[in-house]
Amino acid sequence: MLRAAGVGTGDEVVVPAYGNAEVAEDVVLAGAVPVFADIDPATYCLDPDAVNAVVTPRTAAVVVVHRFGNQAEVQRLRDVGNRQGLLVLERREPEAAAVETSYDMLERRRAHAAYLSGRLRGVVTPDGGEGHDYQQYVVRVPGNGRPDRDAFARAVRAKGVDCRVPVKTPVHRMPRFWRDVRLPETERAADETLALPVDASLSRRELHRVVSACNALGGLLQPAF
């Protein structure tokens, strides 16, 4: 995709660090250098202001990833691209791109998300922005960092509810792509986020189990040592 667009050796490409390393790897394969920008804490997608702040004369493109079924602010990012003379490319998460979703499945997922958001306590539920299709239902377990979220996840799993940490390590903290930069929203999201089940196939009883398991913990846990 990048090479076909004319991106190559010596170019910089702005990418998110919150997510998998595949996007940064594609930049390296094209001979370019990945530059990481921070995310919008509500959408988990690139923040246009953060993108604008890391543009240099070598920047050739921005790769926008739509995360968890949330939509990035593409128009604002395109405005940045137009001002700075950058190519703006869009892609979905690999998992989302591989799954065909019917209208009925999408509506059931949205209904399940609405059920959870209306009943969960002690966690920060997702901002259901326009176009959110809930490929993943991602909440935040706020507190003193990763121990709180991980302890919460263990306790929920012990009650029979499947959940997972969507991003364990931001890409800019992986050895291969290490950058001495601070991306506070990216780092906070990696420490706090937890994906709860929202599959279209879930029954109301299973959704109730998710709510009961989470609410029984009272939200914030003490750090685990």
FINU-693125 format. One record per residue: residue number from 1; residue in three letters; x, y, z of N, C-alpha, C in turn. Coordinates in Angstrom, 2 decimals. Layout:
<nodes>
> NUM;ala;X;Y;Z;X;Y;Z;X;Y;Z $
...
</nodes>
This chain:
<nodes>
> 1;met;0.82;-1.21;0.00;0.00;0.00;0.00;0.86;1.26;0.00 $
> 2;leu;1.87;1.29;0.88;2.71;2.47;0.99;3.61;2.63;-0.24 $
> 3;arg;4.24;1.54;-0.65;5.10;1.63;-1.82;4.32;2.04;-3.06 $
> 4;ala;3.13;1.47;-3.20;2.29;1.81;-4.35;1.91;3.28;-4.35 $
> 5;ala;1.88;3.87;-3.15;1.53;5.29;-3.03;2.76;6.19;-3.17 $
> 6;gly;3.93;5.57;-3.39;5.14;6.37;-3.60;5.95;6.64;-2.35 $
> 7;val;5.61;5.97;-1.25;6.36;6.16;0.00;7.55;5.21;-0.02 $
> 8;gly;8.72;5.72;0.38;9.90;4.87;0.34;11.02;5.36;1.23 $
> 9;thr;12.24;5.01;0.88;13.43;5.28;1.69;13.57;6.77;2.00 $
> 10;gly;13.81;7.04;3.29;14.00;8.42;3.71;12.74;9.12;4.14 $
> 11;asp;11.59;8.52;3.85;10.31;9.14;4.24;9.95;8.75;5.68 $
> 12;glu;9.15;9.58;6.31;8.55;9.28;7.60;7.05;9.08;7.40 $
> 13;val;6.51;8.14;8.16;5.07;7.88;8.10;4.52;7.90;9.52 $
> 14;val;3.52;8.72;9.77;2.92;8.82;11.10;1.93;7.68;11.29 $
> 15;val;2.08;6.95;12.39;1.23;5.79;12.69;0.87;5.80;14.17 $
> 16;pro;-0.20;5.08;14.55;-0.51;4.95;15.98;0.39;3.92;16.65 $
> 17;ala;0.67;4.13;17.93;1.41;3.14;18.72;0.45;2.26;19.53 $
> 18;tyr;-0.81;2.67;19.61;-1.80;1.89;20.34;-2.43;0.91;19.34 $
> 19;gly;-2.05;-0.36;19.47;-2.52;-1.37;18.54;-1.42;-2.38;18.27 $
> 20;asn;-1.57;-3.18;17.23;-0.54;-4.16;16.92;0.58;-3.50;16.11 $
> 21;ala;1.67;-4.25;15.95;2.85;-3.69;15.30;2.78;-3.77;13.77 $
> 22;glu;1.73;-4.34;13.24;1.66;-4.59;11.80;1.79;-3.31;10.98 $
> 23;val;1.17;-2.23;11.42;1.21;-0.99;10.65;2.64;-0.44;10.60 $
> 24;ala;3.32;-0.44;11.75;4.71;0.02;11.79;5.61;-0.88;10.95 $
> 25;glu;5.34;-2.18;10.98;6.13;-3.12;10.18;5.98;-2.84;8.69 $
> 26;asp;4.76;-2.51;8.26;4.54;-2.18;6.85;5.34;-0.95;6.44 $
> 27;val;5.44;0.01;7.35;6.23;1.22;7.06;7.69;0.84;6.87 $
> 28;val;8.22;0.01;7.74;9.62;-0.42;7.64;9.85;-1.20;6.34 $
> 29;leu;8.92;-2.07;5.97;9.05;-2.85;4.74;9.09;-1.96;3.51 $
> 30;ala;8.45;-0.81;3.61;8.47;0.15;2.49;9.76;0.96;2.46 $
> 31;gly;10.63;0.75;3.47;11.88;1.49;3.54;11.77;2.81;4.26 $
> 32;ala;10.60;3.10;4.82;10.37;4.37;5.50;10.52;4.19;7.02 $
> 33;val;10.32;5.28;7.75;10.50;5.28;9.20;9.16;5.56;9.88 $
> 34;pro;8.70;4.68;10.77;7.44;4.97;11.50;7.67;6.03;12.56 $
> 35;val;6.76;6.99;12.62;6.77;8.03;13.66;5.44;7.91;14.39 $
> 36;phe;5.50;7.79;15.71;4.31;7.51;16.49;3.67;8.79;17.01 $
> 37;ala;2.35;8.88;16.87;1.58;9.99;17.40;0.57;9.46;18.40 $
> 38;asp;0.12;10.32;19.30;-0.79;9.91;20.36;-2.21;9.74;19.83 $
> 39;ile;-3.06;9.15;20.66;-4.44;8.85;20.28;-5.42;9.78;20.99 $
> 40;asp;-6.63;9.82;20.45;-7.77;10.43;21.13;-8.25;9.42;22.17 $
> 41;pro;-8.36;9.79;23.45;-8.73;8.80;24.47;-10.14;8.26;24.33 $
> 42;ala;-11.00;8.94;23.58;-12.38;8.46;23.42;-12.50;7.43;22.30 $
> 43;thr;-11.74;7.62;21.21;-11.87;6.73;20.05;-10.74;5.71;19.94 $
> 44;tyr;-9.62;5.96;20.61;-8.42;5.12;20.51;-7.78;5.19;19.12 $
> 45;cys;-8.19;6.16;18.34;-7.62;6.39;17.01;-6.71;7.62;17.07 $
> 46;leu;-5.92;7.83;16.03;-4.99;8.96;16.01;-5.68;10.28;16.29 $
> 47;asp;-5.05;11.09;17.13;-5.52;12.43;17.44;-4.95;13.39;16.38 $
> 48;pro;-5.80;14.08;15.63;-5.30;14.97;14.58;-4.30;16.01;15.08 $
> 49;asp;-4.52;16.56;16.26;-3.57;17.55;16.80;-2.22;16.91;17.10 $
> 50;ala;-2.25;15.67;17.61;-1.00;14.96;17.89;-0.26;14.64;16.60 $
> 51;val;-1.00;14.29;15.56;-0.38;14.04;14.26;0.30;15.30;13.74 $
> 52;asn;-0.42;16.40;13.79;0.12;17.66;13.31;1.42;18.03;14.04 $
> 53;ala;1.50;17.68;15.32;2.65;18.05;16.15;3.92;17.28;15.80 $
> 54;val;3.80;16.10;15.18;4.99;15.30;14.88;5.41;15.36;13.42 $
> 55;val;4.71;16.14;12.61;5.06;16.26;11.19;6.38;17.02;11.04 $
> 56;thr;7.24;16.50;10.19;8.51;17.15;9.86;8.60;17.27;8.33 $
> 57;pro;9.64;17.93;7.82;9.80;18.01;6.35;9.94;16.65;5.68 $
> 58;arg;10.28;15.61;6.45;10.44;14.28;5.88;9.14;13.47;5.88 $
> 59;thr;8.11;13.97;6.54;6.86;13.20;6.66;6.16;13.14;5.30 $
> 60;ala;5.83;11.91;4.89;5.18;11.71;3.60;3.73;11.27;3.71 $
> 61;ala;3.39;10.60;4.83;2.05;10.01;4.92;1.63;9.81;6.36 $
> 62;val;0.34;9.60;6.51;-0.27;9.23;7.80;-1.12;7.98;7.54 $
> 63;val;-0.97;6.96;8.40;-1.81;5.78;8.30;-2.81;5.80;9.45 $
> 64;val;-4.08;5.90;9.10;-5.16;6.00;10.08;-5.78;4.62;10.27 $
> 65;val;-5.83;4.16;11.52;-6.42;2.86;11.81;-7.71;3.07;12.61 $
> 66;his;-8.81;2.53;12.09;-10.08;2.57;12.82;-10.05;1.45;13.85 $
> 67;arg;-10.25;1.81;15.12;-9.95;0.90;16.22;-11.22;0.44;16.95 $
> 68;phe;-11.38;-0.87;17.13;-12.45;-1.48;17.92;-13.84;-1.26;17.32 $
> 69;gly;-13.92;-0.79;16.09;-15.20;-0.42;15.50;-15.49;1.05;15.61 $
> 70;asn;-14.61;1.78;16.30;-14.68;3.24;16.35;-14.16;3.83;15.05 $
> 71;gln;-14.66;4.98;14.69;-14.20;5.66;13.49;-13.26;6.81;13.86 $
> 72;ala;-12.09;6.84;13.24;-11.18;7.96;13.44;-11.76;9.24;12.84 $
> 73;glu;-11.23;10.38;13.27;-11.68;11.67;12.74;-11.00;11.91;11.39 $
> 74;val;-11.47;11.20;10.39;-10.80;11.19;9.10;-10.77;12.58;8.46 $
> 75;gln;-11.86;13.31;8.55;-11.88;14.63;7.89;-10.85;15.56;8.51 $
> 76;arg;-10.75;15.57;9.84;-9.74;16.42;10.48;-8.33;15.96;10.12 $
> 77;leu;-8.14;14.66;10.02;-6.83;14.15;9.63;-6.51;14.50;8.17 $
> 78;arg;-7.52;14.46;7.33;-7.31;14.87;5.94;-7.01;16.37;5.85 $
> 79;asp;-7.61;17.14;6.73;-7.30;18.57;6.77;-5.82;18.78;7.12 $
> 80;val;-5.33;18.01;8.10;-3.91;18.07;8.44;-3.07;17.68;7.23 $
> 81;gly;-3.48;16.59;6.56;-2.75;16.15;5.38;-2.72;17.19;4.28 $
> 82;asn;-3.84;17.85;4.06;-3.90;18.88;3.02;-2.99;20.06;3.36 $
> 83;arg;-2.99;20.47;4.64;-2.15;21.59;5.05;-0.67;21.26;4.95 $
> 84;gln;-0.35;20.01;5.27;1.06;19.62;5.34;1.55;18.90;4.08 $
> 85;gly;0.67;18.69;3.13;1.07;17.99;1.91;1.34;16.52;2.12 $
> 86;leu;0.49;15.85;2.93;0.69;14.45;3.28;-0.38;13.57;2.66 $
> 87;leu;0.01;12.34;2.37;-0.94;11.32;1.98;-1.59;10.75;3.23 $
> 88;val;-2.93;10.63;3.23;-3.64;10.06;4.37;-4.29;8.75;3.93 $
> 89;leu;-3.83;7.65;4.53;-4.31;6.32;4.18;-5.11;5.74;5.34 $
> 90;glu;-6.20;5.05;5.02;-7.06;4.46;6.05;-6.95;2.94;6.02 $
> 91;arg;-7.02;2.34;7.20;-7.11;0.89;7.27;-7.86;0.48;8.54 $
> 92;arg;-8.45;-0.68;8.47;-9.12;-1.24;9.64;-8.18;-2.21;10.33 $
> 93;glu;-8.52;-2.54;11.56;-7.75;-3.56;12.27;-7.83;-4.87;11.50 $
> 94;pro;-6.74;-5.67;11.52;-6.76;-6.94;10.79;-7.94;-7.83;11.15 $
> 95;glu;-8.27;-7.88;12.46;-9.38;-8.75;12.90;-10.70;-8.29;12.29 $
> 96;ala;-10.91;-6.98;12.25;-12.16;-6.45;11.72;-12.25;-6.65;10.22 $
> 97;ala;-11.11;-6.50;9.52;-11.11;-6.65;8.07;-11.42;-8.08;7.65 $
> 98;ala;-11.12;-9.04;8.53;-11.28;-10.46;8.18;-12.68;-10.98;8.46 $
> 99;val;-13.51;-10.20;9.13;-14.82;-10.67;9.56;-15.92;-9.98;8.76 $
> 100;glu;-16.75;-10.80;8.15;-17.93;-10.27;7.46;-19.05;-10.10;8.49 $
> 101;thr;-19.66;-8.93;8.50;-20.70;-8.64;9.49;-21.99;-8.28;8.77 $
> 102;ser;-23.04;-9.04;9.06;-24.33;-8.74;8.48;-24.98;-7.60;9.24 $
> 103;tyr;-26.01;-7.02;8.65;-26.74;-5.93;9.30;-27.33;-6.41;10.63 $
> 104;asp;-27.91;-7.62;10.64;-28.52;-8.13;11.86;-27.48;-8.33;12.96 $
> 105;met;-26.32;-8.87;12.59;-25.26;-9.06;13.59;-24.80;-7.72;14.16 $
> 106;leu;-24.66;-6.75;13.28;-24.23;-5.42;13.71;-25.23;-4.81;14.68 $
> 107;glu;-26.51;-4.93;14.36;-27.54;-4.36;15.24;-27.60;-5.08;16.58 $
> 108;arg;-27.38;-6.39;16.58;-27.36;-7.12;17.85;-26.17;-6.69;18.71 $
> 109;arg;-25.03;-6.52;18.06;-23.85;-6.06;18.81;-24.10;-4.69;19.42 $
> 110;arg;-24.70;-3.81;18.64;-24.97;-2.47;19.16;-25.98;-2.53;20.31 $
> 111;ala;-26.96;-3.40;20.20;-27.93;-3.56;21.28;-27.28;-4.11;22.53 $
> 112;his;-26.38;-5.07;22.35;-25.66;-5.63;23.49;-24.77;-4.57;24.15 $
> 113;ala;-24.12;-3.76;23.33;-23.27;-2.69;23.86;-24.11;-1.70;24.66 $
> 114;ala;-25.29;-1.37;24.15;-26.17;-0.43;24.86;-26.61;-1.02;26.20 $
> 115;tyr;-26.89;-2.33;26.21;-27.29;-3.00;27.45;-26.17;-2.90;28.48 $
> 116;leu;-24.93;-3.21;28.06;-23.81;-3.15;28.98;-23.56;-1.73;29.47 $
> 117;ser;-23.57;-0.78;28.54;-23.27;0.61;28.92;-24.30;1.17;29.89 $
> 118;gly;-25.53;0.68;29.81;-26.57;1.18;30.70;-26.54;0.56;32.09 $
> 119;arg;-25.74;-0.50;32.28;-25.79;-1.21;33.55;-24.44;-1.35;34.27 $
> 120;leu;-23.34;-1.25;33.54;-22.03;-1.41;34.17;-21.73;-0.25;35.09 $
> 121;arg;-21.13;-0.54;36.23;-20.72;0.47;37.21;-19.25;0.26;37.57 $
> 122;gly;-18.57;1.33;37.87;-17.20;1.22;38.33;-16.16;1.08;37.24 $
> 123;val;-16.60;1.00;35.98;-15.68;1.04;34.84;-16.16;2.16;33.92 $
> 124;val;-15.27;2.63;33.08;-15.63;3.68;32.11;-16.05;2.99;30.82 $
> 125;thr;-17.31;3.12;30.46;-17.83;2.46;29.27;-17.45;3.24;28.01 $
> 126;pro;-17.45;2.58;26.83;-17.02;3.27;25.61;-17.95;4.40;25.21 $
> 127;asp;-17.35;5.40;24.60;-18.10;6.52;24.05;-18.72;6.06;22.74 $
> 128;gly;-20.00;5.82;22.74;-20.66;5.27;21.57;-20.88;6.31;20.49 $
> 129;gly;-19.80;6.72;19.85;-19.89;7.75;18.83;-20.60;7.26;17.58 $
> 130;glu;-20.91;8.19;16.70;-21.60;7.87;15.47;-20.77;6.89;14.64 $
> 131;gly;-21.41;5.82;14.21;-20.74;4.85;13.37;-20.02;3.75;14.12 $
> 132;his;-19.99;3.79;15.46;-19.31;2.75;16.23;-20.05;1.43;16.02 $
> 133;asp;-19.32;0.40;15.56;-19.99;-0.89;15.34;-19.56;-1.97;16.32 $
> 134;tyr;-18.78;-1.59;17.35;-18.45;-2.47;18.47;-17.84;-3.80;18.01 $
> 135;gln;-16.83;-3.71;17.16;-16.03;-4.91;16.89;-15.49;-5.46;18.21 $
> 136;gln;-15.16;-4.54;19.11;-14.82;-4.91;20.48;-15.47;-3.89;21.42 $
> 137;tyr;-15.92;-4.41;22.59;-16.50;-3.53;23.60;-15.43;-3.29;24.65 $
> 138;val;-14.81;-2.12;24.59;-13.63;-1.84;25.40;-13.96;-0.83;26.50 $
> 139;val;-13.78;-1.26;27.74;-13.98;-0.40;28.90;-12.63;-0.02;29.47 $
> 140;arg;-12.65;0.95;30.37;-11.44;1.30;31.11;-11.64;0.99;32.59 $
> 141;val;-10.60;0.41;33.18;-10.58;0.18;34.62;-9.56;1.17;35.17 $
> 142;pro;-10.01;2.35;35.59;-9.07;3.39;36.00;-8.48;3.09;37.37 $
> 143;gly;-7.35;3.70;37.65;-6.75;3.50;38.96;-5.29;3.84;38.97 $
> 144;asn;-4.51;3.01;39.61;-3.09;3.29;39.78;-2.24;2.59;38.73 $
> 145;gly;-2.82;2.25;37.59;-2.04;1.64;36.54;-2.41;0.20;36.27 $
> 146;arg;-1.56;-0.49;35.58;-1.83;-1.82;35.07;-2.26;-2.83;36.14 $
> 147;pro;-1.71;-2.83;37.35;-2.15;-3.85;38.32;-3.65;-3.84;38.57 $
> 148;asp;-4.26;-2.65;38.58;-5.70;-2.58;38.83;-6.48;-3.28;37.73 $
> 149;arg;-6.17;-2.95;36.48;-6.87;-3.55;35.34;-6.63;-5.05;35.29 $
> 150;asp;-5.42;-5.49;35.51;-5.12;-6.91;35.41;-5.78;-7.70;36.55 $
> 151;ala;-5.82;-7.13;37.74;-6.49;-7.79;38.86;-7.99;-7.88;38.59 $
> 152;phe;-8.55;-6.82;38.04;-9.96;-6.80;37.68;-10.26;-7.90;36.65 $
> 153;ala;-9.39;-8.01;35.64;-9.58;-9.02;34.60;-9.54;-10.43;35.18 $
> 154;arg;-8.59;-10.69;36.06;-8.50;-12.01;36.67;-9.76;-12.34;37.47 $
> 155;ala;-10.26;-11.35;38.19;-11.45;-11.57;39.01;-12.68;-11.83;38.14 $
> 156;val;-12.80;-11.12;37.04;-13.94;-11.31;36.13;-13.87;-12.68;35.47 $
> 157;arg;-12.66;-13.07;35.05;-12.52;-14.40;34.44;-12.87;-15.50;35.44 $
> 158;ala;-12.52;-15.29;36.70;-12.82;-16.28;37.73;-14.32;-16.47;37.90 $
> 159;lys;-15.09;-15.48;37.49;-16.56;-15.57;37.56;-17.15;-16.08;36.25 $
> 160;gly;-16.30;-16.57;35.35;-16.78;-17.20;34.13;-17.01;-16.27;32.96 $
> 161;val;-16.49;-15.06;33.03;-16.67;-14.08;31.94;-15.37;-13.94;31.17 $
> 162;asp;-15.45;-14.19;29.88;-14.26;-14.06;29.03;-13.98;-12.57;28.81 $
> 163;cys;-12.73;-12.21;28.97;-12.33;-10.83;28.69;-10.86;-10.86;28.31 $
> 164;arg;-10.39;-9.79;27.66;-8.98;-9.78;27.28;-8.46;-8.36;27.25 $
> 165;val;-7.16;-8.24;27.41;-6.49;-6.95;27.31;-6.23;-6.69;25.83 $
> 166;pro;-6.81;-5.66;25.24;-6.69;-5.49;23.79;-5.30;-5.07;23.32 $
> 167;val;-4.61;-4.26;24.11;-3.25;-3.82;23.75;-2.40;-3.91;25.01 $
> 168;lys;-1.50;-4.88;25.06;-0.69;-5.08;26.25;0.51;-4.13;26.28 $
> 169;thr;1.15;-3.93;25.13;2.33;-3.09;25.06;2.22;-2.17;23.86 $
> 170;pro;2.25;-0.85;24.05;2.23;0.05;22.90;3.43;-0.20;22.00 $
> 171;val;3.28;0.03;20.71;4.33;-0.30;19.75;5.62;0.47;20.04 $
> 172;his;5.50;1.72;20.50;6.72;2.50;20.75;7.48;2.03;21.97 $
> 173;arg;6.93;1.04;22.71;7.63;0.45;23.83;8.10;-0.99;23.52 $
> 174;met;7.87;-1.45;22.30;8.39;-2.75;21.88;9.86;-2.58;21.47 $
> 175;pro;10.71;-3.56;21.80;12.15;-3.40;21.51;12.46;-3.02;20.07 $
> 176;arg;11.78;-3.62;19.12;12.10;-3.34;17.72;11.78;-1.90;17.31 $
> 177;phe;10.77;-1.33;17.92;10.32;0.01;17.51;10.50;1.04;18.62 $
> 178;trp;11.33;0.74;19.60;11.46;1.61;20.76;11.75;3.05;20.35 $
> 179;arg;10.98;3.98;20.95;11.21;5.41;20.74;11.20;6.09;22.10 $
> 180;asp;12.11;7.01;22.29;12.17;7.75;23.55;11.21;8.93;23.48 $
> 181;val;9.93;8.62;23.37;8.87;9.63;23.31;7.80;9.28;24.32 $
> 182;arg;7.08;10.28;24.76;5.95;10.06;25.66;4.66;10.24;24.90 $
> 183;leu;3.83;9.22;24.97;2.50;9.27;24.37;1.51;8.98;25.50 $
> 184;pro;1.17;10.00;26.28;0.43;9.75;27.53;-0.91;9.05;27.35 $
> 185;glu;-1.67;9.44;26.33;-2.99;8.79;26.16;-2.83;7.35;25.70 $
> 186;thr;-1.86;7.11;24.85;-1.58;5.74;24.40;-1.18;4.87;25.57 $
> 187;glu;-0.28;5.36;26.40;0.23;4.59;27.53;-0.86;4.36;28.57 $
> 188;arg;-1.68;5.38;28.81;-2.78;5.23;29.77;-3.80;4.20;29.27 $
> 189;ala;-4.11;4.26;27.98;-5.06;3.30;27.43;-4.54;1.87;27.51 $
> 190;ala;-3.25;1.68;27.26;-2.68;0.34;27.36;-2.74;-0.20;28.78 $
> 191;asp;-2.67;0.68;29.77;-2.73;0.27;31.17;-4.16;0.03;31.66 $
> 192;glu;-5.14;0.68;31.07;-6.49;0.69;31.64;-7.53;-0.11;30.86 $
> 193;thr;-7.31;-0.40;29.59;-8.39;-0.93;28.76;-8.57;-2.44;28.92 $
> 194;leu;-9.83;-2.85;28.79;-10.20;-4.26;28.89;-11.39;-4.49;27.95 $
> 195;ala;-11.28;-5.53;27.11;-12.37;-5.86;26.18;-13.28;-6.90;26.80 $
> 196;leu;-14.56;-6.55;26.91;-15.58;-7.45;27.43;-16.38;-8.05;26.27 $
> 197;pro;-16.98;-9.23;26.47;-17.71;-9.86;25.37;-18.96;-9.07;24.96 $
> 198;val;-19.14;-8.95;23.64;-20.31;-8.24;23.11;-20.80;-8.93;21.83 $
> 199;asp;-20.39;-10.18;21.63;-20.72;-10.91;20.41;-22.23;-10.93;20.15 $
> 200;ala;-22.58;-10.94;18.88;-23.99;-10.96;18.50;-24.69;-12.21;19.01 $
> 201;ser;-23.94;-13.29;19.24;-24.54;-14.56;19.65;-24.84;-14.64;21.14 $
> 202;leu;-24.42;-13.64;21.93;-24.63;-13.70;23.37;-26.12;-13.63;23.72 $
> 203;ser;-26.49;-14.40;24.74;-27.87;-14.33;25.23;-27.99;-13.24;26.29 $
> 204;arg;-29.21;-12.89;26.63;-29.42;-11.88;27.68;-28.86;-12.39;29.02 $
> 205;arg;-28.98;-13.69;29.26;-28.44;-14.25;30.51;-26.92;-14.08;30.55 $
> 206;glu;-26.24;-14.30;29.43;-24.78;-14.14;29.39;-24.38;-12.67;29.57 $
> 207;leu;-25.14;-11.77;28.99;-24.86;-10.35;29.19;-25.05;-9.96;30.65 $
> 208;his;-26.09;-10.50;31.27;-26.33;-10.23;32.68;-25.17;-10.74;33.54 $
> 209;arg;-24.60;-11.88;33.15;-23.46;-12.42;33.89;-22.26;-11.46;33.80 $
> 210;val;-22.06;-10.86;32.64;-20.97;-9.89;32.47;-21.18;-8.72;33.44 $
> 211;val;-22.39;-8.19;33.45;-22.70;-7.05;34.31;-22.53;-7.43;35.78 $
> 212;ser;-23.07;-8.57;36.17;-22.99;-8.98;37.57;-21.55;-9.18;38.02 $
> 213;ala;-20.75;-9.82;37.16;-19.36;-10.09;37.52;-18.58;-8.80;37.70 $
> 214;cys;-18.79;-7.85;36.80;-18.06;-6.57;36.88;-18.55;-5.72;38.05 $
> 215;asn;-19.85;-5.60;38.18;-20.39;-4.73;39.22;-20.13;-5.28;40.63 $
> 216;ala;-20.00;-6.59;40.76;-19.73;-7.19;42.07;-18.36;-6.78;42.60 $
> 217;leu;-17.47;-6.37;41.70;-16.13;-5.97;42.12;-16.08;-4.54;42.61 $
> 218;gly;-17.14;-3.81;42.39;-17.17;-2.43;42.84;-16.25;-1.52;42.05 $
> 219;gly;-15.90;-1.95;40.82;-15.06;-1.09;39.98;-13.60;-1.20;40.36 $
> 220;leu;-13.07;-0.15;40.88;-11.63;-0.04;41.14;-11.17;-1.04;42.20 $
> 221;leu;-10.12;-1.77;41.88;-9.49;-2.67;42.84;-8.19;-2.07;43.34 $
> 222;gln;-7.74;-2.56;44.46;-6.41;-2.15;44.94;-5.34;-2.80;44.05 $
> 223;pro;-4.19;-2.13;43.88;-3.14;-2.72;43.07;-2.75;-4.10;43.58 $
> 224;ala;-2.46;-5.00;42.64;-2.04;-6.36;43.00;-0.53;-6.40;43.10 $
> 225;phe;-0.02;-6.99;44.18;1.43;-7.08;44.36;1.88;-8.54;44.30 $
</nodes>
